[in-house]
């Protein structure tokens, strides 16, 4: 495993992305799935996100969750964040 310090501009870009997305509010606004809802093929694999704010960690299920119906906008925001983090991890 490797680690590196993000540059000031990388940190600013990531913070700007996080602030613009308001992920915690969007995830908290997701509609609960009723208990009697049938399981679909998409629910067999669940993407889990752990988000930290103010030294507090919260875990949300993303795509494939059986607990919530997330908006398409939230799923796209999570994908954008994941892409940004992947790009940062590939930068020397």
C-alpha positions as CSV (number, residue, x, y, z in Angstrom):
1,X,0.0,0.0,0.0
2,X,1.3,3.5,-0.9
3,X,0.3,6.8,0.5
4,X,1.1,10.4,-0.4
5,X,0.2,13.9,0.6
6,X,-2.2,15.8,-1.6
7,X,-1.0,19.1,-2.9
8,X,-2.8,22.2,-1.8
9,X,-4.6,22.5,-5.1
10,X,-5.7,18.9,-5.0
11,X,-7.0,19.4,-1.5
12,X,-8.9,22.5,-2.6
13,X,-10.4,20.8,-5.6
14,X,-11.5,17.8,-3.5
15,X,-13.0,20.1,-0.8
16,X,-14.8,22.2,-3.4
17,X,-16.3,19.0,-5.0
18,X,-17.4,17.7,-1.6
19,X,-18.9,21.1,-0.6
20,X,-20.8,21.5,-3.9
21,X,-22.3,18.0,-3.7
22,X,-23.7,18.1,-0.1
23,X,-23.6,14.3,-0.1
24,X,-24.7,13.7,3.5
25,X,-27.9,15.8,3.0
26,X,-28.6,14.1,-0.3
27,X,-28.1,10.6,1.2
28,X,-30.2,11.4,4.2
29,X,-33.0,12.5,1.9
30,X,-33.2,9.2,0.2
31,X,-36.6,7.4,0.2
32,X,-36.7,4.3,2.4
33,X,-37.6,1.1,0.6
34,X,-40.7,-0.6,2.1
35,X,-40.1,-3.9,4.0
36,X,-42.2,-5.9,1.5
37,X,-40.4,-4.7,-1.6
38,X,-39.1,-7.5,-3.8
39,X,-35.4,-8.0,-4.1
40,X,-34.1,-7.2,-7.6
41,X,-30.9,-8.4,-9.3
42,X,-29.4,-4.9,-8.8
43,X,-29.7,-5.4,-5.0
44,X,-27.3,-8.3,-4.9
45,X,-24.2,-6.1,-4.9
46,X,-24.2,-3.0,-2.7
47,X,-21.7,-0.2,-2.9
48,X,-20.9,1.2,0.6
49,X,-19.6,4.7,1.2
50,X,-18.1,6.0,4.4
51,X,-18.2,9.8,4.7
52,X,-16.5,11.7,7.4
53,X,-17.5,15.2,8.5
54,X,-16.4,17.1,11.5
55,X,-14.5,14.0,12.9
56,X,-17.8,12.0,12.6
57,X,-18.1,9.0,10.3
58,X,-21.3,7.9,8.6
59,X,-21.8,4.9,6.4
60,X,-24.3,5.0,3.5
61,X,-25.2,2.3,1.1
62,X,-25.0,3.5,-2.5
63,X,-26.1,1.6,-5.6
64,X,-27.8,-1.7,-4.9
65,X,-29.0,-0.8,-1.4
66,X,-32.1,-2.6,-0.1
67,X,-32.7,0.1,2.5
68,X,-33.1,3.3,0.4
69,X,-34.1,4.5,-3.1
70,X,-31.4,7.0,-3.9
71,X,-31.9,9.7,-6.5
72,X,-30.1,9.4,-9.8
73,X,-28.4,12.7,-9.0
74,X,-27.0,11.3,-5.7
75,X,-25.7,8.2,-7.5
76,X,-24.0,10.4,-10.1
77,X,-22.5,12.6,-7.4
78,X,-21.0,9.5,-5.6
79,X,-19.6,8.3,-8.9
80,X,-18.0,11.7,-9.5
81,X,-16.4,11.6,-6.1
82,X,-15.2,8.0,-6.6
83,X,-13.7,9.1,-10.0
84,X,-12.0,12.1,-8.5
85,X,-10.5,9.9,-5.7
86,X,-9.4,7.3,-8.3
87,X,-7.7,10.0,-10.3
88,X,-5.9,11.3,-7.2
89,X,-4.7,7.8,-6.3
90,X,-3.2,7.4,-9.8
91,X,-1.3,10.7,-9.7
92,X,2.3,10.3,-8.7
